[in-house]
Amino acid sequence: MSEKDHLQQLAEIRVMMERSSRFISLSGLSGVLAGTYALIGAAFVNYKLGLIRYHVNQSGIQLTDIGSYLIVAALVMFFSLVTGYLLTRRRARSNRQKIWDRVGLRMLINLSIPISIGGLFALVMITRGYYDLISSSMLVFYGLGLINGGKYTFDDIRYLGMCEVILGIADLLLPGHGLLFWSLGFGVLHILYGTRMWWKYERTPAES
């Protein structure tokens, strides 16, 4: 057996081990689209509806039209999840991998726990009137979810999570810029991450 055959066998073994321990069917294109949805939603809130309006009174800075803001955020999340599922399912089929295998379920569970806790935390902040903590808590808990679930997939996911946490903390230090940080975290970072994922893992030989 030639050295070339040995190298090919090693490469095949490496791919098999990676598939058994990591979920490798995440779609970079879904990240780009999710970021696009977020930027569209942020622009809709900020420029079309004018829903984000801060005013100062005796009780401090308050956020009005919070219900409409959350509806836009929920729609962005819904379309992002649907798009992510459809594109990931298509890529899983092309990789001959089940989308809901053992590794995929572990990734989903570890991703969902911090994000679900963050959602409950944000709801409590809303009921208490701490509106300036909503965007930062979303970013921080979402980032923690990515870091937690990233050990079952590409390392790029964990790096994205770290960036989200950093943005969330910066949002806490610079109150009054929640929509800007939300747009950077869920919009710009997703587009950059998705582009990087596509470039590294999904390009065809003709495109490279």
C-alpha positions as CSV (number, residue, x, y, z in Angstrom):
1,M,0.0,0.0,0.0
2,S,1.4,3.4,-1.1
3,E,1.9,6.4,1.2
4,K,-0.9,8.1,-0.7
5,D,-3.3,5.3,0.2
6,H,-2.3,5.5,3.9
7,L,-2.9,9.2,3.9
8,Q,-6.3,8.7,2.3
9,Q,-7.2,6.1,4.9
10,L,-6.2,8.4,7.7
11,A,-8.3,11.2,6.3
12,E,-11.3,8.9,6.1
13,I,-10.8,7.8,9.7
14,R,-10.5,11.4,10.8
15,V,-13.8,12.3,9.1
16,M,-15.5,9.3,10.7
17,M,-14.3,10.2,14.1
18,E,-15.3,13.8,13.6
19,R,-18.8,12.8,12.5
20,S,-19.2,10.6,15.6
21,S,-18.1,13.2,18.1
22,R,-19.2,16.5,16.5
23,F,-22.2,17.9,14.7
24,I,-20.7,19.1,11.4
25,S,-23.9,19.9,9.4
26,L,-24.4,23.5,10.6
27,S,-25.0,25.8,7.7
28,G,-23.0,29.0,7.3
29,L,-25.6,30.4,5.0
30,S,-28.2,30.1,7.8
31,G,-26.0,32.3,9.9
32,V,-25.8,34.9,7.2
33,L,-29.6,34.9,6.7
34,A,-30.2,35.0,10.5
35,G,-28.0,38.1,10.7
36,T,-29.8,39.7,7.8
37,Y,-33.2,39.1,9.5
38,A,-31.9,40.7,12.6
39,L,-30.6,43.8,10.8
40,I,-33.9,44.1,8.9
41,G,-35.8,43.8,12.2
42,A,-33.6,46.4,13.9
43,A,-34.0,48.8,11.0
44,F,-37.8,48.3,11.1
45,V,-37.9,49.1,14.8
46,N,-35.6,52.1,14.6
47,Y,-36.5,53.9,11.4
48,K,-40.0,52.8,10.3
49,L,-42.0,52.3,13.5
50,G,-40.0,54.5,15.8
51,L,-40.7,52.0,18.6
52,I,-37.4,52.6,20.5
53,R,-37.9,55.9,22.3
54,Y,-36.1,56.9,25.5
55,H,-37.2,59.6,27.7
56,V,-36.0,60.8,31.1
57,N,-38.4,61.5,34.0
58,Q,-38.3,61.1,37.7
59,S,-38.1,57.4,37.5
60,G,-35.1,57.5,35.1
61,I,-34.7,56.2,31.6
62,Q,-37.6,54.0,30.3
63,L,-38.2,52.1,27.2
64,T,-41.6,52.5,25.5
65,D,-43.4,50.2,23.1
66,I,-41.6,47.2,24.6
67,G,-44.3,44.8,23.5
68,S,-43.8,45.8,19.8
69,Y,-40.1,45.5,20.2
70,L,-40.4,42.0,21.6
71,I,-42.7,41.0,18.8
72,V,-40.1,42.0,16.2
73,A,-37.4,40.1,18.1
74,A,-39.7,37.0,18.3
75,L,-40.3,37.2,14.5
76,V,-36.6,37.5,13.8
77,M,-35.9,34.5,16.0
78,F,-38.7,32.4,14.4
79,F,-37.5,33.0,10.9
80,S,-33.9,32.4,11.9
81,L,-34.8,29.1,13.5
82,V,-36.9,27.9,10.5
83,T,-34.2,28.9,8.1
84,G,-31.5,27.3,10.2
85,Y,-33.4,24.1,10.5
86,L,-34.1,23.8,6.8
87,L,-30.6,24.6,5.6
88,T,-29.0,22.4,8.3
89,R,-31.2,19.5,7.4
90,R,-30.2,19.9,3.7
91,R,-26.5,20.0,4.6
92,A,-26.9,17.0,7.0
93,R,-28.4,15.0,4.1
94,S,-25.5,15.9,1.8
95,N,-23.1,14.8,4.6
96,R,-25.1,11.6,5.1
97,Q,-25.7,12.5,8.7
98,K,-28.9,12.5,10.7
99,I,-29.8,15.9,11.9
100,W,-31.2,14.5,15.2
101,D,-28.5,12.0,16.0
102,R,-26.9,11.7,19.5
103,V,-24.4,14.4,19.0
104,G,-26.9,16.8,17.4
105,L,-29.3,16.3,20.4
106,R,-26.5,17.0,22.9
107,M,-25.5,20.1,21.1
108,L,-29.2,21.3,21.0
109,I,-29.7,20.6,24.7
110,N,-26.5,22.3,25.8
111,L,-27.3,25.3,23.6
112,S,-30.9,25.6,24.8
113,I,-30.4,25.5,28.6
114,P,-28.5,28.9,28.9
115,I,-30.7,30.5,26.2
116,S,-33.9,29.4,28.0
117,I,-32.7,30.7,31.3
118,G,-31.8,33.9,29.6
119,G,-35.3,34.2,28.1
120,L,-36.8,33.8,31.6
121,F,-34.4,36.3,33.0
122,A,-35.4,38.8,30.3
123,L,-39.0,38.3,31.1
124,V,-38.4,39.0,34.8
125,M,-36.5,42.2,33.8
126,I,-39.5,43.3,31.7
127,T,-42.0,42.8,34.6
128,R,-39.7,44.7,36.9
129,G,-39.2,47.5,34.4
130,Y,-35.5,47.0,33.9
131,Y,-35.7,47.5,30.2
132,D,-32.1,48.6,29.8
133,L,-31.0,45.1,30.8
134,I,-33.0,43.2,28.1
135,S,-30.6,43.5,25.1
136,S,-27.5,42.8,27.2
137,S,-29.0,39.8,28.9
138,M,-30.1,38.4,25.5
139,L,-26.5,38.7,24.2
140,V,-24.8,37.3,27.3
141,F,-27.1,34.3,27.7
142,Y,-27.1,33.6,24.0
143,G,-23.3,33.7,24.0
144,L,-23.1,31.3,26.9
145,G,-25.4,29.0,25.1
146,L,-23.1,29.0,22.0
147,I,-20.1,28.4,24.2
148,N,-21.8,25.5,26.0
149,G,-23.1,23.9,22.8
150,G,-20.0,24.7,20.8
151,K,-18.1,21.7,22.2
152,Y,-20.3,19.4,20.1
153,T,-19.7,21.2,16.8
154,F,-17.2,23.5,15.1
155,D,-14.9,25.6,17.4
156,D,-16.1,28.7,15.4
157,I,-19.4,28.5,17.4
158,R,-17.6,29.0,20.7
159,Y,-15.7,31.9,19.3
160,L,-19.0,33.5,18.2
161,G,-20.4,32.9,21.7
162,M,-17.4,34.7,23.3
163,C,-17.9,37.7,21.1
164,E,-21.6,37.7,22.0
165,V,-20.8,37.7,25.7
166,I,-18.3,40.6,25.2
167,L,-20.9,42.6,23.4
168,G,-23.4,41.9,26.1
169,I,-21.1,43.2,28.8
170,A,-20.2,46.2,26.7
171,D,-24.0,46.9,26.4
172,L,-24.2,46.9,30.2
173,L,-21.4,49.4,30.5
174,L,-22.9,51.7,27.8
175,P,-26.7,52.0,28.6
176,G,-29.0,53.5,26.1
177,H,-27.4,51.7,23.1
178,G,-29.3,48.4,23.4
179,L,-30.5,48.4,19.8
180,L,-27.1,49.1,18.5
181,F,-25.5,46.2,20.4
182,W,-28.4,43.9,19.6
183,S,-27.8,44.7,15.9
184,L,-24.1,44.1,16.2
185,G,-24.5,40.8,18.1
186,F,-27.5,39.2,16.3
187,G,-26.9,40.9,13.0
188,V,-23.3,41.7,12.1
189,L,-21.7,38.9,14.0
190,H,-24.0,36.3,12.6
191,I,-23.2,37.5,9.0
192,L,-19.5,37.4,9.7
193,Y,-19.7,34.0,11.3
194,G,-21.9,32.6,8.6
195,T,-19.6,33.8,5.9
196,R,-16.6,32.4,7.6
197,M,-18.3,29.0,8.1
198,W,-19.3,28.9,4.4
199,W,-15.8,29.8,3.3
200,K,-14.1,27.2,5.5
201,Y,-16.5,24.2,5.2
202,E,-19.1,24.6,2.5
203,R,-17.4,26.0,-0.6
204,T,-17.3,23.6,-3.6
205,P,-14.0,23.2,-5.4
206,A,-15.3,25.3,-8.3
207,E,-16.2,28.2,-5.9
208,S,-12.8,28.1,-4.2
